[in-house]
Amino acid sequence: MSPQLPLRGTPSLPHSERRSRNSGDDDSPLVAIVDDEASVRRAIVRLLRAAHYRTAEFNSGCALLASLAERFPACAVVDLQMPTMTGLELQEELRQLDEPLPLVIITAHDEPGMRARCMALGAKQYFRKPVDGKALLDSIRQVVSDSRPASTRPT
């Protein structure tokens, strides 16, 4: 029996939006993927690279925080349930930054009130796993567009 895929309904991209495996133009938005499950990170990376995004993978919130001095992503897709530092703890740490990092939260363990708590802390979107690929991609596109300064947004 094969494991359940972490993404549901991964969209088929139009030919004009398809890229090679090592895609991502230097000026394309960088999206961080923070999840302790390698299979989830790989699935999201494939989805985002096919849609022209550069990606950076992190297996923990601590690893993401350590990287921010070198590169600051346009947004991050963050799992809630991780060892060492939960997604919620990461969200609280990121709120301390001068420049906020927009987050899209994903979780396999949707607890009562957690969506409201994450959104109150500034999350831009909240999804339960398995995540619908099209919905996740649409959400990331919106978050990236909203977070870019007006002078750098596509016209």
C-alpha positions in Angstrom: 0.0 0.0 0.0 1.5 3.3 -1.0 1.4 6.3 1.4 -1.2 8.9 0.9 0.1 11.8 -1.1 0.4 15.0 0.9 -1.2 17.0 -1.9 -4.6 16.4 -3.4 -5.6 17.4 -6.9 -2.2 18.8 -7.9 -3.2 21.1 -10.8 -2.0 20.5 -14.3 -0.2 23.7 -15.3 -0.6 25.2 -18.8 2.4 24.7 -21.0 3.5 28.3 -20.6 3.8 27.7 -16.8 5.7 24.5 -16.9 9.4 24.5 -16.0 12.2 22.1 -15.7 13.1 20.4 -12.5 15.7 23.0 -11.6 13.4 25.9 -12.4 13.0 29.2 -10.8 14.4 32.4 -12.3 16.7 34.4 -10.0 14.0 37.1 -9.8 11.1 34.7 -9.2 9.7 34.8 -5.6 11.3 32.5 -3.0 9.0 30.4 -1.0 10.2 28.5 2.1 8.7 25.2 2.9 9.0 24.2 6.6 7.9 20.6 7.4 9.5 17.8 9.2 8.2 15.3 6.6 10.4 15.1 3.6 7.6 13.7 1.3 5.5 16.8 2.1 8.4 19.2 1.3 9.2 17.4 -1.9 5.5 17.5 -3.1 5.2 21.2 -2.4 8.6 22.0 -4.0 7.5 20.2 -7.2 4.2 22.2 -7.3 5.9 25.5 -6.7 8.8 25.0 -9.1 6.4 24.1 -11.8 4.7 27.4 -11.2 8.0 29.4 -11.5 8.8 29.8 -7.8 12.2 29.4 -6.2 12.0 27.2 -3.1 14.0 26.6 0.0 13.3 23.6 2.2 13.6 23.4 5.9 12.9 20.4 8.2 12.4 22.7 11.2 11.4 26.2 12.3 14.8 26.7 13.8 16.5 26.0 10.4 14.3 28.6 8.8 15.0 31.2 11.5 18.8 30.6 11.1 18.6 31.2 7.3 16.7 34.5 7.4 19.8 36.6 7.6 21.0 35.2 4.3 17.8 35.1 2.4 14.3 36.3 3.2 11.5 34.5 1.4 8.4 36.1 0.0 6.3 33.7 2.1 6.6 30.4 3.9 4.4 27.3 4.0 4.7 26.0 7.5 3.5 22.7 9.1 2.0 23.1 12.6 3.1 19.8 14.1 6.8 19.6 14.2 9.3 18.5 16.9 11.5 21.0 18.6 9.6 24.0 17.5 6.0 23.8 16.4 4.6 25.9 13.6 2.7 28.0 16.1 6.0 28.7 18.0 7.7 29.6 14.8 4.8 32.0 13.9 5.3 33.7 17.3 9.0 34.0 16.7 8.5 35.5 13.3 6.1 38.1 14.7 9.2 39.6 16.4 10.8 40.5 13.1 10.8 44.1 11.8 9.6 42.8 8.4 6.8 40.2 8.8 7.1 36.9 6.9 3.7 35.9 5.5 2.8 32.3 6.4 0.5 29.7 4.9 -0.1 27.1 7.6 -0.7 23.4 6.8 -1.5 20.7 9.4 -2.6 17.1 9.5 -3.9 17.6 13.1 -6.6 20.2 13.0 -7.4 21.0 16.6 -10.5 23.1 17.6 -9.7 26.8 17.6 -6.2 26.3 16.0 -7.3 28.0 12.7 -8.5 31.0 14.5 -5.4 31.2 16.7 -3.1 31.0 13.7 -5.0 33.6 11.8 -5.1 35.9 14.8 -1.3 35.6 14.9 -1.1 36.7 11.3 -1.2 33.6 9.1 -2.6 34.3 5.7 -4.1 30.9 5.1 -4.7 27.6 6.9 -5.0 24.2 5.2 -5.6 20.7 6.5 -3.5 17.9 5.0 -3.9 16.5 2.5 -3.7 19.9 0.8 -5.5 20.6 -2.5 -2.6 21.6 -4.8 -4.6 24.2 -6.7 -5.9 25.8 -3.6 -2.4 25.9 -2.0 -0.9 27.4 -5.2 -3.7 30.0 -5.5 -3.1 31.0 -1.9 0.6 31.3 -2.3 0.2 33.4 -5.4 -2.1 35.8 -3.5 0.2 36.0 -0.5 3.2 36.7 -2.6 1.3 39.3 -4.6 0.1 41.0 -1.5 3.5 41.0 0.2 5.4 42.5 -2.7 5.9 46.3 -2.6 3.7 48.0 -5.2 6.7 49.0 -7.3 7.8 45.3 -7.8 4.4 43.8 -8.4 3.6 42.7 -12.0 1.3 45.1 -13.8 
